[in-house]
Amino acid sequence: MKIPALNVKTVWMLKKEIKEVLRSRWLILGFIISPMFAWFFQGAFLSFIVAQTSEEPEMVYITIEDDGVWGRTLYEQIYANRAILLIDPLVNVTRAEGEALVAEKTVSVWVWVPENFTVELNTTTTSTMVIWVNSGNFRAQAAAARLDRFSRDVIDSFIVIRDLNVNWYTISPEANYGHSLAIFLVMLTSVLAPAPYVGRSFAGEREKHTLEALLVVPMSRLKILGSKLAAGLILLLIYSLFTAVGILTYNLSIILRVANYPPDIRDLNINIYTVNVQTIPLIIFCQLLVLLCAIGIGIVISCLAKDQATAESVNNMVMLVPTFVIGILGFTGSILQYSGAFGFFILAIPFTHAILFLNAVLSGVGTPIGLLGNVAYLIGFTVVFLIIGAKLFEREAIIN
């Protein structure tokens, strides 16, 4: 396909489309409010959840394999201070039962004091207690943090030279809650945001019979389409800018909410619920790819639809179903765990590769080949639909 040259008519058309976009105050306001509201709402919601974790009790499973004095002492102190630690109930289980709960991912908090706990404290002055915690459970995270701090205080209060190591393990397979939230919001808001603009620019103009006047301008339809896409990029940049502002606002709401907490609990909540600022450029990059892909699909739908309402309805239906499917799957576990025809269907959805890209980057397990593959598939899918959209826009039936 020949790329149209940038001449006076093209510049005129580009200015016209940009002015049309900038005159649509409600459209611009929607691109500003959408990401801001999504992140602000989640920040307020999580601030409420964090507050609940400091007041509501949680079930804790405990296994004491140590027969020595320190194992018994630690258990007795935890049992006696259940009300302070917000533990209700404290359930004794065997190691096998605890491991089964972990394998089934049904455990909230499991504390395991291994054999030779007392012997190691007496001989090496250091011993280890293990805590398994469900990272998707707000109260469980808070309960585990309280147990961590309390257990260290118990050991240190009896013999100061003793040191207790606490090994934390989680059953969340991928990124933390803040990253999972970022992934879901990027998918949900990005695929739906372009629908009003795309519908108005194509199906909307045909419905208002302004497309015929536009197409009689002595310039190729491909240049007209390119001008509309360029104007759309202005909206994408606005959307991305306020996504970054929304993420920072979200982080700030969490940080302010836990500012008065003890340092270990404060740091734990910040690490779990906030989005690493250094990853924002990667989130924005992936979001731009998703937005462009959504625009490409939207152009094809709008060129086939008879009016703006139909274009937006079909676009929302086409976008929303796969987005919710892969969004829910991304929250409940790794998308790559699915195989067969269903797994192939999931991987064929372009937005799946955006989730895989963000998961790999944010959890630190991505490989260059895998990341490039995800980006290449998303870009390839976008280019194909933009080409199809250009062909549909060039056909004579577009004005009918």
N, C-alpha and C positions, 0 to 999 in steps of 0.2 A: 504494500500500500504506500503510495507516494505521500510524503509528509508535506502539507501545504506551506507555502512560503508566507512570511510575515510581511504583508504590504499595508498600504494605507487603509484599504477596506477591511482587512483583518483587524487592524488596530481599532478602527471605528466600531466594528462588531464587538470586539473584546471590551472596549469602554462601555458600550451599551449594556452588555450583559452584567458587567460589574456594577454599573449604576442601578440596574434592576435589582440586583441582589442587595445592595446597600440601602435601597429604598424600602425593602421588605423588613421593617423593624421587628415585626412579630417573628419572622423567620430567624433573624439574627438573635433576637432575645431567646428563642427556643434553643439555639445552638449554644448559648451562654448558660442558660438555666439548667438544661438537661444534665450535663456532667456535674455542675456545681451541686444541684439538688441531690443527685444520686450519692455523691460522696458525703455531702453534709448530713443526709438522712442516715447513712450507715454510721457516720461518726457519732451522731446523737444516739442511735440505737445501741452501738457498742459501749458508749459511755454509760448508758443505763445498765447494760449487761455487766460491765465491770463493777458497777456499784452493787449489783445483786450478789456478785461473788464474794463480797466482804460481809454479807449478812445471811445468806442462805447456806444451810449445812449440806454436806455431800457424803455419799457412801464411800467408804474406804475399805479395801481388802488388805489384810496383813498376813504375812507368813513369817514366823520366827523359827528358824532352823537351829539357831544357836542355843546351846544348853547352858552357857556360862552366865555369869552375873550381869554382864553388860547387856546381853540380849534381853534378859528378863527385866532389867531395870528400864531399858528403853521402852519395852512394851507396857510396863506398868505406868510409866509417866504419860505415854500417849493415851492409854485408857483412862487415866485419872483426869486428863485435861481435854477430853472430847468436846466439852461445851466451848472451851476457849478456842480450840482448833476447828470448830464448826464441823465436826465429824458425827454423822448420824445416818446409819449405824456403822460400827467398826466390826467387820466380819472376818473371822479367822478362817483361812483356807490353807490347804496344803500347797506345796510348790507346784505339783502337777495341775491342781485346780487353777492356780494363778496363771500358769503358762497356757492353759486351755482358754481362759478368759481373754488373754492377750491375743492368742491365735484367732479367736472368734471376733476380736475387736469390740467386745461388749464390756470390757473393764473400764471403770472410771479412773480409780487410782488403786494401784497395787504396790504395797510396800513389802520388800523382801529383805529380811536380815539373814544372811547366809550362815552356814556352819563356820566355826572357827572365828566368829566375829569377836568374841572376848579374847581368844588366844592372840589374835593379831594385835588387838589394842594393848595387851599386856606385854607383848614381845617386841613389837615394832612401833608402838604408840600411834599407829594408823590403821584404820579399818574402813571397810566400804559397805554401805547400805544402798540398795537398788530401789528406785522408784519408777514404775511404769505409769504413764498418764495418757489419757485420751486427749489429744490436743484439740479435738473438735468440741470438747465440753468445757464451757467457761468456768463453772464451779469446780470442776476437777483440777484445772490448772491452778486455781487459787488455793485449793486444799493441799495440793502437792507442794506448793511453795511454802505454805505454813508448816507442813510436816518437815520439809527440808530445814528450815530455819530452827524449828523447835528441837529437832533431833540433834543438831549441832550444839545447841545451847545445853541440852541435857548432858551430853558427853563432856562438854567443857566445864560444866558447873561442878561435876564430881571430881574430875582430875584434869587440871588445866593443861597438862602437857600432852594429853591425848588429842588426836585429830581425827575427825570423821569425814570421810569422802562420801559424797552422795552421787551415784551415777544415775542420770536421768535418761529415760528412753521414752519415745512417743510412738504411737501406732498410726500417726498420720503419714501416708506414703510419699507426699510431695511437699510443696511449699507451705509456708505458714498461713494463718487465716487471712492476714492482710494481703498476701500475694494471691490467695485463692479468690478473695473478694475483688481484687484488681482485675483478675482474669475474667471473672463473670461480668463485671460492670463494663469492661472494655467490649466484650462480645455483645451484651444486651443493648447498650446505648449506641454503639457504633453502627451496628447493622440496621437499626431503626431510624437513626438521626437523618440520613440523607433522603428518606422517603418523601417528605413534603417538598423539598427543593426539586428533586428529580421529577416528581409528579407534576408540579406547577410548571416547570420549564419545558416539558414535552407534551404530556397529555393535556395539561392545563391550557397551554397555548392553542392546541388543536381544538379544544372544547370552546374556547372564547373566539375562535376563528381569527386569531392573530398570527398563527403559524403560516397561513397562506401568504400574508403580506411579508413575513420575514423571509420566506423561501424565494420570493421574486427578486430579492436583492441580488445583483450580479456578482455572486461569489459562490464557491462550491459549498455544498451542504456539509462537507467534512470540516470546512473552516468554521461554519456556524456551530457545529457540534463541538469542535475544539474550543471555541469561545465560551460556550456554556460550561464545559468541563473546567476551563481555567477560572471562570467566575466561581464555580463550585469549590475550587481549591481555597478560595478566600474563606469560605465557610468552614472548610476543614481545618484551616489554620486557627481560626477563632475557636473552634471546638477543641482542638488539641491544647491551645493555650489555657483555656478554662478547665480542661481536664487536669493539667498540672496544678493549677490553683486549687482545684477541688481536692486533689490528693494531699497537698500541703495543709489545707484546712482540716481534712480528715485526720491527718497525723497530729496536728496541733490539738484537736479536740480530745484525742486519746491521751496525749502527754499532759495536758492541763488537768484531765480527770484524775490521773494517778500521781500527780505531783506531790501530794501530801502522804503518799503511801511509804512504807519502809523501803529502803533502796533495792533490796532483792525482789520484792513484789513489784515495785515500780518498773524495774528493768525487765522483769519477766513479761509484764503486760505490754510494755513498749515493743519488745522483741516479737511478741506473738501477733499483735494487732496492727502495728503500723507497717507502712510500705517503705522500704529502703529508698531514700531520696536518690541514691545513685542509680537506681533502676528505672527512674522516671523516663529518661530518654529512650530506653528500650521499650517501655510501655507505649510511649507516644509513637515511636517508629512502627510498632506492630499495629497500633490503632489506625494510623494513616493507611497502612496496607488494607486493613479491614474496611475502612471507609471507602477507599477506592474500589475495592471488590464489590461492596454493597452498591456503589454508584453504577458500576458496570452492569450488574444484574438489574438494577432499577431502570436503567436506560432501555434495556431490552423489553422489560415489562411495560414501561410507559409508551414505547413506540408501538406496542401491540394493543394497548388498552384504548378504549373509545373516549374516556373522560378521566378527569383527575381523581375522582372518588374511586373509580374502579382500579386505577393504577395504584393508588395508595393502599387500598384494601388487599389487592392481590400481592403487592410487595410485602406488606406486613405479614400476610399468611405464609408466603414463601420464606421469608427471613426468620419469623418468630419460631416456627416449629423446630427447624434444625438447631437454632441458637439455644433454645431451652433444652433440647435433648443433650447436646454436647456440653452445655453449661452445667446441667445437673450431673452428668457423668463426670465432669471435671471436678466437681465438689465431692463426689462420693468415692473417687479413686482414680487410678491411672486409666486414661482412655485407651492406652495400648494393651490393656488386659483383655480386650474383647477380640475375638477371632471369628473366622468363618464369614458368612455373607453379611452378618450384622457389623462385624469389624471392618469389612471392606466398605460398607455403606458409610460408616462413621468417618473413615479416612478419606472418602471421596468428597466429603463436605469441606469446602475451602477453609471455613472458620475453625475446623478441627486443628488445622496446622498452625493457626494463630495461637490456639490454646497450648499446643505442644511446644511451640516456640517460647511462649512466656513461661510455661512450667519449667522447661529445661534451663532457661536463663535465670529465673528467679530462685530456683532450688539449687543452682550451681552444678548440675549434672549434664549439661548440654555439651555436645561435641560439634566441632565446626561443620562436619559433613551433615549431621542431622539438622542443625540450624539452617544451613544453606538450602537443604532439601525442603524444609518447611517454607522458607521465604520464596524459593523458586516456584513451588507449587501454587502458592497464593498469588504471586505475580503472574504466573502463567494463566491461571484461571481468570484473573482480572483482565489481562490482555485479550484473551479469547472473547470474553463477553463485551469488551469495548469494541472489538472488531465487528462482532455480530450486531451490536447496537449501531455502529456506523453504517453498516450495510442496510439495516432496517430504516435508518434515518434518511438514507439516500434514495430509497425507493419512492415511486410516485404515490403509492397508496398511503403514505404517511399523512397526507392532507385529507384523506377520506374518512 
